[in-house]
Amino acid sequence: MNLQCAFPSAQSAATSVHRYHKDIAAPPSLTARPYNRFEPTHTTWWLVPGTEWPAYGRGKLIFHYLSSEGRNLLNVGLHVEKGFGRVVAKVDTRVRNSIMKEGWLWPQLLRDLAAGALDAVARQVAEQTGVPVRVGVSASYYQDMDPTDPYQEGAGGDDLVFDAQGPRIGLVEQKLNVDLLRGVAKSRSLAELGRGIGAIPKQEWAWFSLILGIPFKMVTLVSGGGVPAGAWDGPQLWDRVLVPWLPWAR
């Protein structure tokens, strides 16, 4: 079952949530940012603390299209990435912004996953939405992707999707092109997932992405600007989907 949200695009959803957050003056101060500012209606959007460019080291509240479903499904949640090791910069000077540096959230996120710190949050979000949290893990080697644009579709990497309603997770989709995530696919808990990702060898040549979100079918407003029956608005997305992930939006 897919929930519905009363927005036709990631941009409209992100900016609506951002306006609501400003109106209630809740901490922290957030900025709404498109990944591709030249195509704001067709790109991923983030809400991030502060005003500096958040790609790629920060934890981000994300609004992005699930490409396998066209552009009618919007995934809303938390996004954290792991960059390349410094060795990659020695062979490709274009990847300067993609090299993992001091201050990237990824190492802390893996520690928190392994320690069970996200278990209660996943349970809370699942209970507040009535559907499992979609845990998406992607990984690609440097040579199998465009290292200057990790979000480019069609990269020849691995993708796993799990459902989570608390500590336990269940695999629902897998695509293993390079076998980076083959061992991780056997994970049965968020803690096991964190430990498994951390144990993958030769990570300096690989890019990882983790998104914990809730998918919504996007629907347009009804005549007169009203919200369709049952469709979630900006305040609901903020309060019931995004607020629990705030400790990792940094």
C-alpha positions as a Python dict, from the first residue, in 0.01 Angstrom:
ca = {
    (1, 'M'): (0, 0, 0),
    (2, 'N'): (135, 342, -98),
    (3, 'L'): (38, 648, 97),
    (4, 'Q'): (-52, 962, -96),
    (5, 'C'): (91, 1312, -64),
    (6, 'A'): (-75, 1625, -200),
    (7, 'F'): (217, 1735, -417),
    (8, 'P'): (300, 1697, -787),
    (9, 'S'): (679, 1713, -742),
    (10, 'A'): (969, 1680, -498),
    (11, 'Q'): (1011, 2057, -518),
    (12, 'S'): (655, 2133, -409),
    (13, 'A'): (673, 1883, -124),
    (14, 'A'): (1008, 2009, 5),
    (15, 'T'): (915, 2376, -14),
    (16, 'S'): (580, 2314, 155),
    (17, 'V'): (745, 2130, 443),
    (18, 'H'): (1009, 2403, 463),
    (19, 'R'): (744, 2677, 489),
    (20, 'Y'): (566, 2487, 764),
    (21, 'H'): (890, 2438, 955),
    (22, 'K'): (964, 2812, 935),
    (23, 'D'): (610, 2899, 1044),
    (24, 'I'): (634, 2691, 1361),
    (25, 'A'): (987, 2821, 1428),
    (26, 'A'): (1111, 2477, 1531),
    (27, 'P'): (1484, 2413, 1564),
    (28, 'P'): (1708, 2363, 1380),
    (29, 'S'): (1706, 2628, 1108),
    (30, 'L'): (1678, 2449, 773),
    (31, 'T'): (1743, 2536, 410),
    (32, 'A'): (1559, 2383, 114),
    (33, 'R'): (1805, 2288, -161),
    (34, 'P'): (1763, 2121, -502),
    (35, 'Y'): (2041, 1889, -613),
    (36, 'N'): (2019, 2027, -969),
    (37, 'R'): (1927, 2394, -950),
    (38, 'F'): (1887, 2408, -1329),
    (39, 'E'): (1603, 2152, -1323),
    (40, 'P'): (1436, 2214, -988),
    (41, 'T'): (1109, 2040, -1078),
    (42, 'H'): (1279, 1716, -1184),
    (43, 'T'): (1554, 1673, -927),
    (44, 'T'): (1602, 1553, -572),
    (45, 'W'): (1538, 1810, -297),
    (46, 'W'): (1685, 1827, 52),
    (47, 'L'): (1619, 2005, 378),
    (48, 'V'): (1949, 2066, 558),
    (49, 'P'): (2071, 2265, 856),
    (50, 'G'): (2264, 2577, 760),
    (51, 'T'): (2324, 2718, 414),
    (52, 'E'): (2639, 2543, 292),
    (53, 'W'): (2613, 2299, 1),
    (54, 'P'): (2517, 1964, 159),
    (55, 'A'): (2650, 1723, -105),
    (56, 'Y'): (2779, 1495, -15),
    (57, 'G'): (2899, 1456, 340),
    (58, 'R'): (2601, 1570, 542),
    (59, 'G'): (2293, 1387, 655),
    (60, 'K'): (1996, 1526, 464),
    (61, 'L'): (1617, 1513, 488),
    (62, 'I'): (1535, 1401, 136),
    (63, 'F'): (1253, 1418, -116),
    (64, 'H'): (1340, 1210, -420),
    (65, 'Y'): (1171, 1020, -700),
    (66, 'L'): (1180, 642, -701),
    (67, 'S'): (1304, 604, -1058),
    (68, 'S'): (1184, 246, -1098),
    (69, 'E'): (828, 378, -1064),
    (70, 'G'): (865, 676, -1296),
    (71, 'R'): (805, 1009, -1124),
    (72, 'N'): (479, 938, -949),
    (73, 'L'): (636, 798, -630),
    (74, 'L'): (817, 1027, -391),
    (75, 'N'): (1043, 887, -119),
    (76, 'V'): (1063, 1108, 193),
    (77, 'G'): (1314, 1046, 470),
    (78, 'L'): (1683, 1053, 561),
    (79, 'H'): (1977, 1030, 318),
    (80, 'V'): (2342, 969, 411),
    (81, 'E'): (2633, 894, 178),
    (82, 'K'): (2986, 757, 187),
    (83, 'G'): (3241, 914, -46),
    (84, 'F'): (3552, 777, -210),
    (85, 'G'): (3880, 731, -31),
    (86, 'R'): (4167, 973, -92),
    (87, 'V'): (4338, 721, -320),
    (88, 'V'): (4076, 794, -588),
    (89, 'A'): (4175, 1161, -602),
    (90, 'K'): (4524, 1054, -705),
    (91, 'V'): (4390, 905, -1027),
    (92, 'D'): (4101, 1144, -1093),
    (93, 'T'): (4122, 1511, -995),
    (94, 'R'): (3753, 1564, -1077),
    (95, 'V'): (3634, 1387, -763),
    (96, 'R'): (3754, 1643, -510),
    (97, 'N'): (3404, 1702, -372),
    (98, 'S'): (3334, 1329, -360),
    (99, 'I'): (3627, 1234, -135),
    (100, 'M'): (3518, 1145, 218),
    (101, 'K'): (3672, 1388, 463),
    (102, 'E'): (3672, 1459, 834),
    (103, 'G'): (3321, 1557, 935),
    (104, 'W'): (3126, 1336, 693),
    (105, 'L'): (2835, 1177, 876),
    (106, 'W'): (2875, 829, 724),
    (107, 'P'): (3110, 675, 984),
    (108, 'Q'): (2888, 793, 1269),
    (109, 'L'): (2576, 663, 1096),
    (110, 'L'): (2728, 315, 1062),
    (111, 'R'): (2823, 318, 1430),
    (112, 'D'): (2470, 424, 1523),
    (113, 'L'): (2315, 157, 1302),
    (114, 'A'): (2537, -113, 1450),
    (115, 'A'): (2458, 4, 1804),
    (116, 'G'): (2082, -7, 1745),
    (117, 'A'): (2037, 369, 1772),
    (118, 'L'): (1806, 380, 1468),
    (119, 'D'): (1585, 89, 1574),
    (120, 'A'): (1340, 293, 1778),
    (121, 'V'): (1326, 565, 1512),
    (122, 'A'): (1238, 315, 1239),
    (123, 'R'): (967, 172, 1464),
    (124, 'Q'): (832, 520, 1541),
    (125, 'V'): (814, 623, 1175),
    (126, 'A'): (648, 293, 1078),
    (127, 'E'): (390, 333, 1354),
    (128, 'Q'): (321, 697, 1266),
    (129, 'T'): (271, 622, 897),
    (130, 'G'): (121, 274, 911),
    (131, 'V'): (372, 136, 657),
    (132, 'P'): (725, -6, 684),
    (133, 'V'): (1026, 218, 643),
    (134, 'R'): (1190, 162, 305),
    (135, 'V'): (1564, 109, 363),
    (136, 'G'): (1750, 158, 35),
    (137, 'V'): (2121, 78, 10),
    (138, 'S'): (2319, 149, -307),
    (139, 'A'): (2688, 94, -380),
    (140, 'S'): (2904, 143, -688),
    (141, 'Y'): (3272, 117, -766),
    (142, 'Y'): (3443, 426, -903),
    (143, 'Q'): (3489, 271, -1247),
    (144, 'D'): (3120, 174, -1280),
    (145, 'M'): (2970, 521, -1235),
    (146, 'D'): (3017, 885, -1321),
    (147, 'P'): (3221, 987, -1014),
    (148, 'T'): (3133, 1353, -1068),
    (149, 'D'): (2759, 1281, -1043),
    (150, 'P'): (2669, 999, -799),
    (151, 'Y'): (2298, 1057, -863),
    (152, 'Q'): (2313, 984, -1233),
    (153, 'E'): (2071, 704, -1317),
    (154, 'G'): (2199, 388, -1478),
    (155, 'A'): (2515, 339, -1273),
    (156, 'G'): (2632, -21, -1278),
    (157, 'G'): (2630, -86, -908),
    (158, 'D'): (2434, -280, -648),
    (159, 'D'): (2097, -187, -498),
    (160, 'L'): (1913, -342, -204),
    (161, 'V'): (1576, -251, -60),
    (162, 'F'): (1459, -370, 283),
    (163, 'D'): (1140, -310, 478),
    (164, 'A'): (1182, -213, 843),
    (165, 'Q'): (924, -171, 1118),
    (166, 'G'): (1179, -159, 1398),
    (167, 'P'): (1508, -348, 1447),
    (168, 'R'): (1414, -631, 1212),
    (169, 'I'): (1443, -586, 836),
    (170, 'G'): (1337, -797, 539),
    (171, 'L'): (1483, -792, 189),
    (172, 'V'): (1225, -703, -76),
    (173, 'E'): (1440, -608, -377),
    (174, 'Q'): (1797, -669, -489),
    (175, 'K'): (2014, -587, -789),
    (176, 'L'): (2369, -720, -767),
    (177, 'N'): (2583, -609, -1059),
    (178, 'V'): (2921, -591, -886),
    (179, 'D'): (2859, -798, -569),
    (180, 'L'): (2957, -519, -333),
    (181, 'L'): (2640, -578, -132),
    (182, 'R'): (2598, -955, -170),
    (183, 'G'): (2688, -1026, 192),
    (184, 'V'): (2485, -731, 318),
    (185, 'A'): (2173, -869, 147),
    (186, 'K'): (2161, -1137, 416),
    (187, 'S'): (2112, -878, 693),
    (188, 'R'): (1810, -935, 915),
    (189, 'S'): (1834, -628, 1137),
    (190, 'L'): (1939, -265, 1107),
    (191, 'A'): (2232, -338, 1340),
    (192, 'E'): (2343, -627, 1122),
    (193, 'L'): (2310, -403, 817),
    (194, 'G'): (2538, -141, 972),
    (195, 'R'): (2799, -398, 1071),
    (196, 'G'): (2783, -565, 731),
    (197, 'I'): (2834, -244, 536),
    (198, 'G'): (3124, -147, 759),
    (199, 'A'): (3294, -481, 697),
    (200, 'I'): (3292, -458, 315),
    (201, 'P'): (3656, -459, 189),
    (202, 'K'): (3820, -206, -46),
    (203, 'Q'): (3568, 64, 34),
    (204, 'E'): (3803, 342, -70),
    (205, 'W'): (3706, 274, -433),
    (206, 'A'): (3331, 261, -365),
    (207, 'W'): (3044, 504, -322),
    (208, 'F'): (2762, 414, -82),
    (209, 'S'): (2419, 566, -32),
    (210, 'L'): (2164, 488, 238),
    (211, 'I'): (1808, 623, 235),
    (212, 'L'): (1552, 546, 504),
    (213, 'G'): (1221, 675, 379),
    (214, 'I'): (849, 640, 326),
    (215, 'P'): (721, 625, -34),
    (216, 'F'): (422, 840, -127),
    (217, 'K'): (218, 845, -445),
    (218, 'M'): (206, 1206, -560),
    (219, 'V'): (-139, 1345, -637),
    (220, 'T'): (-238, 1691, -754),
    (221, 'L'): (-464, 1925, -563),
    (222, 'V'): (-835, 1904, -631),
    (223, 'S'): (-1028, 2187, -793),
    (224, 'G'): (-1012, 2496, -574),
    (225, 'G'): (-674, 2404, -425),
    (226, 'G'): (-798, 2156, -169),
    (227, 'V'): (-605, 1849, -53),
    (228, 'P'): (-744, 1521, -192),
    (229, 'A'): (-903, 1297, 69),
    (230, 'G'): (-640, 1092, 249),
    (231, 'A'): (-342, 1272, 93),
    (232, 'W'): (-74, 1394, 332),
    (233, 'D'): (17, 1762, 347),
    (234, 'G'): (339, 1936, 449),
    (235, 'P'): (276, 1940, 826),
    (236, 'Q'): (203, 1566, 827),
    (237, 'L'): (520, 1488, 632),
    (238, 'W'): (722, 1695, 876),
    (239, 'D'): (569, 1573, 1201),
    (240, 'R'): (523, 1204, 1121),
    (241, 'V'): (798, 1122, 871),
    (242, 'L'): (1088, 1366, 906),
    (243, 'V'): (1113, 1485, 1267),
    (244, 'P'): (1232, 1146, 1400),
    (245, 'W'): (1535, 1155, 1166),
    (246, 'L'): (1649, 1503, 1271),
    (247, 'P'): (1939, 1379, 1492),
    (248, 'W'): (2110, 1262, 1172),
    (249, 'A'): (2030, 1568, 960),
    (250, 'R'): (2365, 1735, 1021),
}
